[in-house]
Amino acid sequence: TQLLEQSPQFLSIQEGENLTVYCNSSSVFSSLQWYRQEPGEGPVLLVTVVTGGEVKKLKRLTFQFGDARKDSSLHITAAQPGDTGLYLCAGTKPRDDKIIFGKGTRLHILP
Amino acid sequence: KAGVTQTPRYLIKTRGQQVTLSCSPISGHRSVSWYQQTPGQGLQFLFEYFSETQRNKGNFPGRFSGRQFSNSRSEMNVSTLELGDSALYLCASSLYPGARVNEQFFGPGTRLTVL
């Protein structure tokens, strides 16, 4: 059972379009992180969300943590080719220090 | 502050051989975790070390082992390599385990190819 489901698995869109990717679970998480990984490199931490309903912005990227702390979304405005990569979400469950990773959304922005 | 470093970056081995991968965490970070990443399975947790002790272990056979040194540097070893062990092996460091906000910082990985 995959505790963190990411959707879509693959997304290919034109430069300048907006997009949203999702990270869903039936479990509650204490915190949730989003990473971006480029081919042949390690994941790079983008943001950590902790509070239910929290919204964080990183330039054109907007991250939201669900009110119940079971899901999260990443919205990209005016996507650019540099946004191409594998987006991973990872969560830590309460009273359990193991980190769980989703399988990721592979995003390709066409110039 | 220097990031997580992993050596070597690339490695080619043949079936039956063994391999040792090295990871140096961010200065001040005491927890090191290892992951295997393949296209089909995504990131799979191997094990986590803190204060030279293995704290958590994933579902991998005993051929996969690791250790941590007093300076927090870590190594992982894979013995009797199989073709299916070909993967990107990632090391991640964090300040300490068990935190409510447990942010991990990854190294660039070691790409292992088993022929």
Backbone of each chain as ProteinMPNN parsed JSONL, in Angstrom:
{"seq_chain_A": "TQLLEQSPQFLSIQEGENLTVYCNSSSVFSSLQWYRQEPGEGPVLLVTVVTGGEVKKLKRLTFQFGDARKDSSLHITAAQPGDTGLYLCAGTKPRDDKIIFGKGTRLHILP", "coords_chain_A": {"N_chain_A": [[0.85, -1.201, 0.0], [0.62, 2.118, -0.964], [1.35, 4.831, 0.905], [1.422, 7.514, 0.394], [0.002, 9.002, -2.222], [0.702, 10.199, -5.359], [-0.39, 12.416, -7.874], [-0.844, 13.868, -11.138], [0.88, 10.938, -12.498], [2.536, 11.487, -14.644], [3.126, 14.482, -16.469], [2.86, 16.648, -19.12], [3.259, 19.746, -20.4], [2.742, 22.928, -22.079], [5.064, 25.639, -22.129], [4.382, 28.413, -20.036], [1.834, 27.715, -19.282], [-0.429, 26.922, -16.546], [-0.328, 24.675, -13.73], [-1.303, 21.983, -11.54], [-0.237, 19.701, -9.111], [-0.727, 16.766, -7.1], [-0.705, 15.384, -3.785], [-1.71, 12.828, -1.954], [-3.269, 11.227, 0.89], [-4.604, 8.806, 3.196], [-3.822, 9.03, 5.694], [-2.803, 10.986, 8.542], [-0.364, 13.536, 8.657], [2.487, 14.842, 10.359], [4.187, 16.676, 9.257], [5.009, 17.784, 5.965], [6.969, 17.452, 3.088], [8.086, 18.899, 0.006], [9.944, 17.981, -2.814], [12.19, 18.574, -5.581], [13.552, 16.8, -8.24], [16.165, 16.433, -10.499], [17.277, 14.73, -13.476], [19.648, 12.206, -12.719], [20.521, 13.43, -10.426], [20.323, 14.216, -6.859], [17.272, 14.559, -4.897], [16.037, 17.864, -4.302], [15.223, 19.863, -1.613], [12.263, 21.719, -1.539], [10.195, 22.898, -0.008], [8.717, 22.894, 3.281], [5.744, 22.003, 4.859], [3.661, 22.467, 7.676], [1.448, 23.163, 9.268], [-2.063, 22.573, 9.3], [-3.921, 23.632, 6.484], [-2.05, 25.453, 5.764], [-0.367, 27.706, 3.562], [2.258, 28.117, 1.338], [4.489, 30.147, -0.514], [6.759, 30.076, -3.203], [8.261, 31.911, -5.217], [7.005, 31.293, -8.32], [5.751, 29.039, -7.465], [3.256, 27.513, -5.53], [2.449, 26.099, -2.516], [0.279, 23.984, -0.734], [-1.05, 22.789, 2.299], [-3.343, 20.409, 3.316], [-6.351, 21.011, 5.241], [-6.859, 18.977, 7.087], [-4.418, 17.843, 7.266], [-3.79, 15.693, 5.611], [-3.276, 15.765, 2.974], [-1.722, 17.402, 0.162], [-0.929, 20.052, -2.12], [0.705, 21.224, -5.074], [1.054, 24.066, -6.886], [1.916, 25.438, -9.948], [2.56, 28.415, -11.522], [2.5, 29.839, -14.744], [4.378, 28.013, -16.117], [7.806, 27.104, -16.672], [10.53, 25.927, -18.777], [12.626, 25.282, -17.04], [11.328, 24.269, -14.859], [10.972, 21.646, -15.238], [11.131, 18.283, -14.151], [11.269, 15.707, -11.565], [8.817, 15.654, -9.19], [8.578, 15.195, -5.831], [6.726, 14.199, -2.988], [6.955, 14.035, 0.556], [6.325, 12.665, 3.739], [6.014, 12.902, 7.328], [4.761, 10.867, 9.819], [2.676, 11.359, 12.755], [4.133, 10.572, 15.904], [5.845, 8.761, 14.806], [8.904, 8.392, 13.456], [9.644, 7.813, 10.88], [10.156, 8.65, 7.483], [8.014, 9.004, 4.768], [7.857, 8.51, 1.316], [6.239, 9.656, -1.652], [5.66, 8.343, -5.004], [6.098, 10.191, -6.914], [5.647, 12.9, -9.307], [6.249, 13.196, -12.637], [7.268, 15.873, -14.372], [7.135, 17.659, -17.388], [8.068, 20.421, -19.145], [7.305, 21.965, -22.069], [9.119, 23.896, -24.401]], "CA_chain_A": [[0.0, 0.0, 0.0], [1.375, 3.355, -1.046], [0.704, 5.718, 1.849], [1.339, 8.837, -0.219], [-0.297, 8.845, -3.644], [0.913, 11.43, -6.104], [-1.047, 12.441, -9.174], [-0.704, 12.704, -12.002], [2.225, 10.357, -12.534], [3.272, 12.2, -15.687], [2.445, 15.67, -16.959], [3.638, 17.359, -20.123], [2.482, 20.925, -20.781], [3.475, 23.971, -22.772], [5.588, 26.773, -21.361], [3.419, 29.482, -19.826], [0.589, 27.202, -18.708], [-0.464, 26.663, -15.099], [-0.57, 23.27, -13.424], [-1.359, 21.576, -10.134], [0.002, 18.287, -8.827], [-1.323, 16.443, -5.825], [-0.095, 14.383, -2.908], [-2.858, 12.472, -1.129], [-3.126, 10.103, 1.795], [-5.681, 8.63, 4.173], [-3.168, 9.187, 6.996], [-2.429, 12.334, 8.971], [1.08, 13.753, 8.725], [2.961, 15.959, 11.181], [4.763, 17.639, 8.324], [5.115, 17.251, 4.615], [7.957, 18.17, 2.283], [8.123, 18.748, -1.454], [11.278, 17.99, -3.4], [12.316, 18.458, -7.03], [14.738, 16.037, -8.6], [16.53, 16.435, -11.909], [17.89, 13.439, -13.835], [21.01, 11.937, -12.278], [20.855, 14.199, -9.228], [19.486, 13.938, -5.716], [16.15, 15.489, -4.696], [16.332, 19.13, -3.633], [14.086, 20.278, -0.803], [11.65, 22.986, -1.944], [9.414, 23.512, 1.068], [8.115, 22.055, 4.31], [4.506, 22.541, 5.427], [3.48, 21.861, 8.992], [0.147, 23.47, 9.852], [-3.201, 22.334, 8.426], [-4.384, 24.827, 5.798], [-0.919, 26.345, 5.487], [-0.01, 27.984, 2.174], [3.588, 28.735, 1.205], [4.812, 30.507, -1.895], [8.168, 30.122, -3.568], [8.195, 32.526, -6.554], [5.813, 30.881, -9.064], [5.252, 27.794, -6.886], [2.418, 27.668, -4.348], [2.265, 24.825, -1.823], [-0.796, 24.032, 0.249], [-1.231, 21.613, 3.146], [-4.763, 20.285, 3.576], [-6.79, 21.351, 6.602], [-6.754, 17.783, 7.934], [-3.016, 17.404, 7.173], [-3.718, 14.395, 4.938], [-2.97, 15.932, 1.566], [-1.029, 18.637, -0.189], [-0.884, 20.328, -3.551], [1.73, 22.143, -5.584], [0.561, 24.774, -8.062], [2.937, 26.227, -10.637], [2.006, 29.433, -12.412], [3.354, 30.186, -15.892], [5.481, 27.042, -16.073], [8.968, 27.344, -17.522], [11.297, 24.69, -18.999], [13.435, 24.999, -15.856], [10.513, 23.573, -13.857], [10.987, 20.226, -15.586], [11.784, 17.42, -13.173], [10.427, 14.798, -10.79], [8.385, 16.293, -7.958], [8.314, 14.19, -4.81], [6.288, 14.647, -1.679], [7.401, 13.136, 1.626], [5.662, 13.041, 4.972], [6.342, 12.262, 8.597], [3.527, 10.639, 10.569], [2.806, 11.629, 14.186], [4.643, 9.493, 16.773], [6.602, 7.818, 13.982], [9.891, 9.275, 12.832], [9.988, 7.396, 9.524], [9.702, 9.535, 6.417], [7.403, 8.242, 3.681], [7.907, 9.225, 0.046], [5.4, 9.265, -2.768], [6.424, 7.908, -6.173], [6.472, 11.365, -7.68], [5.04, 13.344, -10.564], [7.283, 13.604, -13.591], [6.765, 17.05, -15.09], [7.945, 18.101, -18.537], [7.567, 21.681, -19.707], [7.75, 22.089, -23.456], [9.379, 25.303, -24.739]], "C_chain_A": [[0.881, 1.245, 0.0], [0.69, 4.362, -0.147], [0.545, 7.13, 1.311], [1.168, 8.63, -1.722], [-0.115, 10.186, -4.333], [0.248, 11.329, -7.47], [-0.893, 13.819, -9.807], [0.708, 12.121, -11.918], [3.106, 11.112, -13.503], [2.442, 13.399, -16.136], [3.372, 16.396, -17.914], [2.788, 18.522, -20.612], [3.386, 21.941, -21.457], [3.961, 25.042, -21.786], [4.513, 27.84, -21.238], [2.096, 29.021, -19.228], [0.723, 27.046, -17.192], [-0.75, 25.189, -14.867], [-0.636, 23.062, -11.922], [-1.087, 20.082, -10.041], [-0.372, 18.023, -7.376], [-0.574, 15.328, -5.1], [-1.171, 14.043, -1.875], [-2.598, 11.25, -0.26], [-4.38, 9.979, 2.651], [-5.131, 8.803, 5.585], [-2.875, 10.66, 7.272], [-0.908, 12.42, 9.076], [1.407, 14.952, 9.612], [3.515, 17.069, 10.299], [4.896, 16.962, 6.97], [6.118, 18.11, 3.841], [7.713, 17.914, 0.806], [9.562, 18.881, -1.918], [11.151, 18.033, -4.923], [13.635, 17.76, -7.334], [14.95, 16.099, -10.102], [17.286, 15.14, -12.211], [19.331, 13.326, -13.353], [21.439, 12.692, -11.044], [19.961, 13.783, -8.069], [18.338, 14.924, -5.615], [16.603, 16.728, -3.921], [15.085, 19.582, -2.897], [13.578, 21.648, -1.254], [10.978, 23.671, -0.761], [8.986, 22.452, 2.066], [6.852, 22.752, 4.791], [4.172, 21.748, 6.674], [2.055, 22.01, 9.51], [-0.962, 23.204, 8.842], [-3.698, 23.631, 7.806], [-3.269, 25.782, 5.4], [-0.681, 26.485, 3.986], [1.356, 28.656, 2.165], [3.858, 29.001, -0.267], [6.317, 30.613, -2.071], [8.188, 30.595, -5.019], [6.917, 32.066, -7.257], [5.199, 29.578, -8.528], [4.46, 28.086, -5.621], [2.128, 26.284, -3.777], [1.153, 24.981, -0.796], [-0.862, 22.711, 0.998], [-2.714, 21.557, 3.477], [-5.113, 20.573, 5.032], [-6.606, 20.18, 7.574], [-5.347, 17.194, 7.944], [-2.899, 15.995, 6.584], [-3.301, 14.542, 3.482], [-2.301, 17.281, 1.332], [-1.075, 18.815, -1.697], [0.234, 21.308, -3.842], [1.191, 22.753, -6.866], [1.702, 25.583, -8.649], [2.248, 27.163, -11.626], [3.009, 29.729, -13.526], [4.602, 29.308, -15.938], [6.576, 27.382, -17.082], [9.75, 26.041, -17.7], [12.161, 24.301, -17.8], [12.665, 24.314, -14.738], [10.469, 22.074, -14.112], [11.72, 19.416, -14.529], [10.783, 16.487, -12.526], [10.096, 15.486, -9.473], [7.939, 15.209, -6.98], [7.733, 14.844, -3.57], [6.712, 13.59, -0.657], [6.779, 13.608, 2.923], [6.168, 12.275, 6.171], [5.052, 12.121, 9.384], [3.75, 10.946, 12.043], [3.283, 10.383, 14.937], [5.381, 8.416, 15.969], [7.623, 8.64, 13.222], [10.331, 8.804, 11.451], [9.406, 8.384, 8.528], [9.203, 8.671, 5.275], [7.416, 9.096, 2.427], [6.825, 8.721, -0.896], [6.274, 8.876, -3.949], [6.738, 9.055, -7.127], [5.601, 11.654, -8.883], [6.172, 13.806, -11.464], [6.709, 14.685, -14.496], [7.725, 17.425, -16.205], [7.309, 19.346, -19.125], [8.175, 21.866, -21.086], [7.962, 23.554, -23.812], [8.533, 25.749, -25.929]], "O_chain_A": [[1.764, 1.405, 0.843], [-0.458, 4.724, -0.408], [-0.359, 7.859, 1.721], [2.072, 8.147, -2.403], [-0.709, 11.187, -3.934], [0.313, 10.295, -8.135], [-0.819, 14.824, -9.101], [1.611, 12.729, -11.343], [4.281, 11.354, -13.229], [1.214, 13.337, -16.178], [4.511, 16.718, -17.577], [1.715, 18.312, -21.177], [4.612, 21.84, -21.418], [3.337, 25.298, -20.756], [3.815, 28.143, -22.205], [1.323, 29.835, -18.725], [1.823, 27.04, -16.639], [-1.35, 24.528, -15.715], [-0.104, 23.85, -11.14], [-1.643, 19.293, -10.805], [-0.341, 18.921, -6.534], [0.078, 14.474, -5.701], [-1.504, 14.868, -1.025], [-1.823, 10.363, -0.616], [-5.129, 10.944, 2.807], [-5.88, 8.733, 6.56], [-2.721, 11.464, 6.353], [-0.253, 11.482, 9.531], [0.689, 15.952, 9.61], [3.326, 18.253, 10.575], [4.893, 15.736, 6.857], [6.107, 19.337, 3.935], [7.208, 16.864, 0.409], [10.298, 19.766, -1.48], [10.15, 17.592, -5.488], [14.68, 18.081, -6.769], [14.031, 15.85, -10.881], [17.865, 14.527, -11.313], [20.135, 14.236, -13.554], [22.601, 12.611, -10.645], [18.965, 13.085, -8.262], [18.41, 16.015, -6.182], [17.433, 16.65, -3.015], [14.01, 19.674, -3.489], [14.342, 22.609, -1.343], [11.162, 24.867, -0.534], [8.902, 21.268, 1.741], [6.873, 23.944, 5.098], [4.367, 20.534, 6.734], [1.515, 21.089, 10.123], [-0.835, 23.557, 7.67], [-3.879, 24.625, 8.51], [-3.522, 26.808, 4.769], [-0.779, 25.515, 3.235], [1.59, 29.63, 2.881], [3.511, 28.207, -1.141], [7.038, 31.15, -1.23], [8.139, 29.783, -5.943], [5.827, 32.43, -6.814], [4.226, 29.078, -9.091], [4.925, 28.813, -4.744], [1.621, 25.408, -4.477], [1.09, 25.98, -0.079], [-0.744, 21.641, 0.4], [-3.289, 22.567, 3.883], [-4.29, 20.403, 5.932], [-6.242, 20.374, 8.734], [-5.113, 16.157, 8.564], [-2.043, 15.207, 6.986], [-3.004, 13.547, 2.822], [-2.318, 18.167, 2.186], [-1.238, 17.854, -2.448], [0.648, 22.099, -2.995], [0.904, 22.037, -7.825], [2.377, 26.326, -7.937], [1.451, 26.731, -12.459], [4.209, 29.853, -13.281], [5.727, 29.792, -15.815], [6.312, 27.875, -18.179], [9.647, 25.144, -16.864], [12.402, 23.116, -17.57], [13.263, 23.832, -13.776], [9.975, 21.317, -13.277], [12.792, 19.805, -14.065], [9.605, 16.471, -12.883], [10.998, 15.859, -8.723], [7.043, 14.416, -7.27], [8.184, 15.908, -3.148], [6.812, 12.405, -0.976], [6.709, 14.808, 3.184], [6.679, 11.161, 6.057], [4.332, 13.096, 9.601], [4.867, 10.817, 12.542], [2.868, 9.268, 14.623], [5.514, 7.282, 16.428], [7.252, 9.5, 12.423], [11.294, 9.338, 10.899], [8.299, 8.89, 8.712], [9.872, 7.725, 4.859], [7.035, 10.266, 2.46], [6.527, 7.528, -0.942], [7.491, 9.054, -3.908], [7.548, 8.905, -8.041], [4.913, 10.778, -9.406], [6.952, 14.689, -11.105], [5.79, 14.442, -15.278], [8.939, 17.503, -16.016], [6.154, 19.327, -19.55], [9.394, 21.916, -21.248], [7.085, 24.38, -23.557], [8.621, 26.902, -26.352]]}, "seq_chain_B": "KAGVTQTPRYLIKTRGQQVTLSCSPISGHRSVSWYQQTPGQGLQFLFEYFSETQRNKGNFPGRFSGRQFSNSRSEMNVSTLELGDSALYLCASSLYPGARVNEQFFGPGTRLTVL", "coords_chain_B": {"N_chain_B": [[27.696, 26.526, 3.934], [28.767, 23.264, 3.304], [27.171, 20.85, 1.206], [25.557, 17.596, 1.242], [27.758, 15.016, 0.502], [28.574, 12.435, -1.795], [30.351, 9.537, -2.616], [31.572, 6.927, -4.77], [30.464, 8.837, -7.701], [29.629, 7.42, -9.874], [29.479, 3.965, -10.707], [30.48, 0.847, -11.886], [29.833, -2.518, -11.779], [30.177, -6.129, -11.659], [27.983, -8.984, -11.58], [27.822, -10.694, -8.463], [29.983, -9.44, -7.325], [31.067, -7.156, -4.694], [30.193, -3.959, -3.22], [31.04, -0.748, -1.923], [29.66, 2.192, -0.759], [29.976, 5.674, -0.079], [29.118, 8.325, 2.196], [29.037, 11.678, 3.17], [27.632, 13.651, 5.579], [25.848, 16.831, 5.918], [27.596, 19.31, 7.721], [27.275, 19.066, 11.191], [24.905, 17.712, 11.061], [23.497, 14.731, 12.256], [22.123, 12.5, 11.618], [21.813, 9.973, 9.213], [20.397, 8.759, 6.282], [19.727, 6.13, 3.948], [18.739, 5.504, 0.592], [17.297, 3.619, -2.076], [16.807, 4.197, -5.454], [14.814, 3.489, -8.165], [13.448, 3.429, -11.517], [11.016, 2.012, -11.594], [10.204, 1.47, -8.933], [10.507, 3.771, -7.467], [11.569, 5.861, -4.718], [13.078, 3.942, -2.326], [13.329, 3.13, 1.016], [16.264, 2.302, 2.706], [17.987, 2.157, 5.122], [18.523, 3.836, 8.305], [20.819, 5.782, 10.15], [21.98, 6.888, 13.309], [24.025, 8.457, 15.605], [25.932, 6.422, 15.291], [24.419, 4.127, 15.329], [22.089, 1.845, 13.982], [18.885, 2.888, 13.346], [16.464, 2.564, 11.991], [15.165, 0.282, 9.558], [14.66, -0.703, 6.226], [12.8, -2.857, 3.934], [14.852, -4.733, 2.823], [17.136, -7.247, 1.595], [19.622, -9.051, 3.588], [21.989, -8.652, 2.286], [22.413, -6.04, 1.949], [23.939, -3.615, 3.796], [25.043, -1.337, 6.362], [26.91, 1.325, 7.946], [27.814, 3.723, 10.471], [30.079, 6.268, 11.259], [31.989, 7.835, 13.931], [32.211, 10.493, 13.254], [29.913, 11.02, 11.947], [29.876, 10.39, 9.267], [28.914, 8.032, 6.749], [28.706, 4.688, 5.5], [27.549, 2.421, 2.996], [27.116, -0.972, 2.174], [26.946, -3.391, -0.354], [26.683, -6.726, -0.859], [27.494, -9.586, -2.911], [26.418, -8.819, -5.535], [23.503, -8.295, -7.543], [21.78, -8.237, -10.728], [19.471, -6.718, -10.433], [20.149, -4.866, -8.549], [21.038, -2.619, -9.696], [20.833, 0.799, -9.687], [20.038, 4.173, -8.536], [21.662, 5.25, -5.762], [20.897, 6.964, -2.941], [21.879, 9.235, -0.444], [20.821, 10.789, 2.517], [20.853, 13.505, 4.774], [20.013, 14.608, 8.075], [19.258, 16.754, 10.878], [18.614, 15.439, 13.364], [16.915, 12.409, 14.2], [13.348, 11.803, 14.56], [12.227, 14.279, 14.906], [9.481, 16.583, 14.752], [9.301, 18.082, 12.474], [10.98, 16.814, 10.083], [13.339, 17.384, 8.178], [15.036, 16.31, 5.35], [18.138, 16.308, 3.639], [19.476, 15.774, 0.544], [22.185, 13.988, -1.029], [24.033, 13.939, -4.184], [23.88, 11.381, -5.126], [24.839, 7.967, -5.953], [25.349, 6.351, -8.889], [24.826, 3.129, -9.575], [25.693, 0.498, -11.614], [25.075, -2.772, -12.474], [26.491, -5.387, -14.15]], "CA_chain_B": [[27.812, 25.171, 4.472], [28.817, 22.281, 2.238], [26.039, 19.933, 1.201], [25.84, 16.175, 1.395], [28.597, 14.503, -0.576], [28.575, 10.997, -1.963], [31.379, 9.013, -3.517], [31.782, 7.633, -6.028], [29.222, 9.23, -8.371], [29.259, 6.348, -10.803], [30.159, 2.708, -10.397], [30.054, -0.302, -12.694], [30.301, -3.766, -11.178], [29.576, -7.327, -12.245], [27.238, -9.83, -10.639], [28.627, -11.436, -7.511], [30.942, -8.579, -6.627], [30.495, -6.335, -3.634], [30.457, -2.55, -3.422], [30.892, 0.126, -0.757], [29.364, 3.574, -1.11], [30.281, 6.552, 1.039], [28.305, 9.533, 2.326], [29.403, 12.639, 4.217], [26.464, 14.519, 5.773], [26.061, 18.25, 6.177], [28.244, 19.511, 9.013], [26.315, 19.254, 12.28], [23.832, 16.72, 10.942], [23.935, 13.486, 12.869], [21.332, 11.379, 11.119], [22.026, 9.673, 7.794], [19.517, 7.723, 5.733], [20.066, 5.653, 2.613], [17.6, 5.133, -0.232], [17.527, 3.1, -3.419], [15.821, 4.751, -6.374], [14.716, 2.885, -9.491], [12.291, 3.985, -12.228], [9.772, 1.294, -11.316], [9.834, 1.443, -7.512], [10.657, 5.063, -6.81], [12.524, 5.916, -3.6], [12.85, 2.89, -1.342], [14.15, 3.352, 2.194], [17.157, 1.188, 3.053], [18.206, 2.225, 6.562], [18.866, 5.138, 8.892], [21.793, 5.717, 11.234], [22.122, 8.042, 14.192], [25.0, 8.148, 16.663], [26.61, 5.164, 14.963], [23.497, 3.021, 15.548], [21.001, 1.751, 13.005], [17.617, 3.165, 14.023], [15.366, 2.022, 11.202], [15.616, -0.516, 8.428], [13.614, -1.011, 5.256], [12.636, -4.265, 3.565], [15.884, -5.168, 1.886], [17.83, -8.439, 2.109], [20.804, -8.837, 4.407], [23.155, -8.271, 1.46], [22.548, -4.591, 2.093], [24.305, -3.268, 5.167], [25.625, -0.007, 6.464], [27.456, 1.705, 9.243], [28.07, 5.143, 10.626], [31.282, 6.519, 12.043], [31.812, 8.833, 14.995], [32.092, 11.835, 12.661], [28.611, 10.964, 11.26], [30.007, 9.846, 7.911], [28.289, 6.711, 6.679], [28.957, 3.843, 4.339], [26.679, 1.285, 2.812], [27.768, -2.061, 1.461], [26.083, -4.402, -0.969], [27.487, -7.892, -1.205], [26.93, -10.508, -3.908], [25.57, -7.967, -6.365], [22.592, -8.872, -8.536], [21.423, -7.267, -11.771], [18.413, -5.858, -9.915], [20.688, -3.857, -7.638], [21.344, -1.422, -10.478], [19.941, 1.86, -9.2], [20.66, 5.36, -7.967], [21.663, 5.15, -4.304], [20.89, 8.305, -2.39], [22.101, 9.429, 0.978], [20.194, 12.022, 2.997], [21.207, 13.806, 6.162], [19.139, 15.51, 8.822], [19.861, 17.109, 12.167], [18.434, 14.307, 14.255], [15.643, 11.759, 13.871], [12.268, 11.938, 15.521], [11.686, 15.632, 14.996], [8.171, 16.731, 14.114], [9.656, 18.525, 11.127], [12.196, 16.053, 9.846], [13.773, 17.705, 6.829], [16.218, 15.59, 4.888], [18.869, 16.941, 2.548], [20.035, 14.666, -0.205], [23.377, 14.1, -1.844], [23.771, 13.769, -5.613], [23.657, 9.972, -5.424], [25.808, 7.111, -6.65], [24.684, 5.525, -9.911], [25.438, 1.796, -9.621], [25.275, -0.378, -12.712], [25.565, -4.142, -12.298], [26.468, -6.078, -15.448]], "C_chain_B": [[27.817, 24.192, 3.309], [27.63, 21.34, 2.37], [26.473, 18.51, 1.465], [26.69, 15.714, 0.214], [28.554, 12.983, -0.59], [29.668, 10.615, -2.937], [31.261, 7.497, -3.601], [30.456, 8.069, -6.634], [28.712, 8.141, -9.293], [30.115, 5.116, -10.515], [29.593, 1.615, -11.304], [30.688, -1.546, -12.085], [29.671, -4.937, -11.928], [28.893, -8.145, -11.151], [28.179, -10.598, -9.721], [29.643, -10.594, -6.76], [30.262, -7.858, -5.476], [30.911, -4.88, -3.856], [30.254, -1.791, -2.11], [30.715, 1.554, -1.233], [29.547, 4.439, 0.13], [29.432, 7.815, 1.014], [28.832, 10.397, 3.457], [28.249, 13.607, 4.396], [26.861, 15.981, 5.904], [26.657, 18.389, 7.576], [27.203, 19.81, 10.09], [25.137, 18.308, 12.217], [24.337, 15.38, 11.46], [23.175, 12.26, 12.382], [21.571, 11.207, 9.625], [21.1, 8.541, 7.385], [19.97, 7.371, 4.328], [18.797, 5.2, 1.9], [18.112, 4.523, -1.535], [16.436, 3.661, -4.313], [15.924, 4.064, -7.717], [13.478, 3.449, -10.175], [10.978, 3.312, -11.833], [9.291, 1.429, -9.88], [9.92, 2.795, -6.827], [11.705, 4.992, -5.715], [12.158, 4.846, -2.575], [13.839, 3.08, -0.194], [14.968, 2.105, 2.526], [17.38, 1.12, 4.565], [18.599, 3.639, 6.984], [19.831, 4.911, 10.052], [21.817, 7.023, 12.008], [23.044, 7.625, 15.318], [25.567, 6.746, 16.51], [25.73, 3.929, 15.149], [22.435, 3.028, 14.466], [19.675, 1.902, 13.738], [16.428, 2.531, 13.307], [15.933, 1.259, 10.029], [14.434, -0.784, 7.518], [13.606, -2.486, 4.927], [13.613, -4.68, 2.478], [16.607, -6.369, 2.481], [19.104, -8.08, 2.857], [22.055, -8.499, 3.623], [23.432, -6.773, 1.555], [22.851, -4.275, 3.557], [24.926, -1.88, 5.185], [26.282, 0.186, 7.805], [27.666, 3.21, 9.267], [29.259, 5.307, 11.558], [31.036, 7.648, 13.039], [31.707, 10.255, 14.456], [30.819, 11.965, 11.815], [28.696, 10.508, 9.806], [29.461, 8.416, 7.891], [28.727, 5.982, 5.419], [27.849, 2.817, 4.235], [27.391, 0.28, 1.919], [26.717, -2.98, 0.867], [26.978, -5.561, -1.38], [26.753, -8.737, -2.25], [25.929, -9.783, -4.808], [24.737, -8.766, -7.353], [22.249, -7.781, -9.552], [20.401, -6.25, -11.262], [18.885, -4.81, -8.934], [21.094, -2.588, -8.377], [20.334, -0.335, -10.126], [20.762, 3.099, -8.868], [20.548, 5.236, -6.449], [21.868, 6.541, -3.723], [21.104, 8.282, -0.891], [21.448, 10.75, 1.368], [20.593, 12.264, 4.439], [20.165, 14.735, 6.77], [19.775, 15.748, 10.189], [19.814, 15.949, 13.14], [17.082, 13.687, 13.926], [14.585, 12.069, 14.912], [11.703, 13.337, 15.655], [10.338, 15.695, 14.285], [8.356, 17.198, 12.668], [11.003, 17.915, 10.801], [12.649, 16.273, 8.408], [15.05, 16.951, 6.487], [16.817, 16.325, 3.694], [19.676, 15.856, 1.853], [21.365, 15.017, -0.871], [23.027, 13.854, -3.3], [23.547, 12.313, -6.022], [24.856, 9.28, -6.049], [25.019, 6.242, -7.619], [25.439, 4.212, -10.021], [24.846, 1.005, -10.771], [25.912, -1.738, -12.492], [25.399, -4.886, -13.624], [26.506, -7.594, -15.269]], "O_chain_B": [[26.966, 24.276, 2.424], [27.146, 21.064, 3.468], [27.609, 18.251, 1.861], [26.366, 15.997, -0.939], [28.504, 12.334, 0.455], [29.883, 11.281, -3.95], [30.894, 6.847, -2.622], [29.405, 7.694, -6.115], [27.505, 7.969, -9.465], [31.285, 5.207, -10.142], [28.379, 1.486, -11.46], [31.902, -1.622, -11.9], [28.752, -4.758, -12.726], [29.192, -8.009, -9.965], [29.216, -11.094, -10.161], [30.11, -10.982, -5.69], [29.045, -7.937, -5.303], [31.861, -4.602, -4.587], [29.404, -2.151, -1.295], [31.517, 2.065, -2.015], [29.303, 3.992, 1.25], [29.071, 8.313, -0.052], [29.049, 9.915, 4.569], [27.908, 14.325, 3.456], [28.041, 16.322, 5.987], [26.269, 17.673, 8.5], [26.359, 20.691, 9.925], [24.439, 18.119, 13.213], [25.447, 14.951, 11.147], [23.538, 11.126, 12.694], [21.536, 12.175, 8.866], [21.024, 7.505, 8.046], [20.525, 8.204, 3.61], [17.905, 4.601, 2.501], [19.192, 4.855, -2.025], [15.258, 3.603, -3.96], [16.986, 4.052, -8.34], [12.552, 3.9, -9.5], [9.943, 3.973, -11.747], [8.086, 1.496, -9.639], [9.443, 2.942, -5.702], [12.619, 4.168, -5.769], [11.056, 4.852, -2.025], [15.046, 3.177, -0.417], [14.433, 1.0, 2.613], [17.006, 0.14, 5.209], [18.947, 4.495, 6.171], [19.677, 3.97, 10.832], [21.692, 8.109, 11.443], [22.866, 6.563, 15.917], [25.667, 5.989, 17.475], [26.232, 2.806, 15.13], [21.939, 4.086, 14.077], [19.375, 1.13, 14.649], [15.504, 2.025, 13.944], [17.035, 1.542, 9.558], [13.331, -1.061, 7.989], [14.311, -3.276, 5.555], [13.218, -4.945, 1.343], [16.691, -6.511, 3.701], [19.598, -6.957, 2.771], [23.068, -8.106, 4.202], [24.538, -6.309, 1.277], [22.084, -4.641, 4.447], [25.285, -1.33, 4.144], [26.219, -0.674, 8.684], [27.692, 3.874, 8.23], [29.412, 4.565, 12.528], [30.009, 8.324, 12.992], [31.169, 11.132, 15.131], [30.675, 12.92, 11.052], [27.663, 10.264, 9.182], [29.536, 7.692, 8.884], [29.071, 6.596, 4.409], [27.279, 2.392, 5.24], [28.162, 0.642, 1.031], [25.721, -3.304, 1.513], [27.917, -5.389, -2.158], [25.543, -8.606, -2.436], [24.742, -10.109, -4.827], [25.185, -9.763, -7.918], [22.4, -6.587, -9.291], [20.456, -5.072, -11.615], [18.106, -3.949, -8.524], [21.454, -1.592, -7.75], [19.125, -0.533, -10.254], [21.992, 3.087, -8.909], [19.443, 5.129, -5.917], [22.875, 7.201, -3.981], [20.581, 7.428, -0.175], [21.521, 11.723, 0.618], [20.663, 11.328, 5.235], [19.53, 15.532, 6.08], [20.699, 15.044, 10.599], [20.839, 15.528, 13.675], [16.195, 14.377, 13.422], [14.891, 12.539, 16.008], [10.785, 13.557, 16.445], [10.089, 14.952, 13.335], [7.649, 16.756, 11.763], [12.045, 18.438, 11.197], [12.38, 15.453, 7.53], [16.018, 16.96, 7.249], [16.104, 16.885, 2.861], [20.446, 15.125, 2.476], [21.629, 16.167, -1.222], [21.87, 13.591, -3.628], [23.081, 12.04, -7.128], [25.757, 9.917, -6.595], [24.131, 5.491, -7.215], [26.569, 4.183, -10.508], [23.627, 0.865, -10.878], [27.129, -1.851, -12.343], [24.291, -4.995, -14.148], [26.493, -8.333, -16.253]]}, "name": "protein", "num_of_chains": 2, "seq": "TQLLEQSPQFLSIQEGENLTVYCNSSSVFSSLQWYRQEPGEGPVLLVTVVTGGEVKKLKRLTFQFGDARKDSSLHITAAQPGDTGLYLCAGTKPRDDKIIFGKGTRLHILPKAGVTQTPRYLIKTRGQQVTLSCSPISGHRSVSWYQQTPGQGLQFLFEYFSETQRNKGNFPGRFSGRQFSNSRSEMNVSTLELGDSALYLCASSLYPGARVNEQFFGPGTRLTVL"}
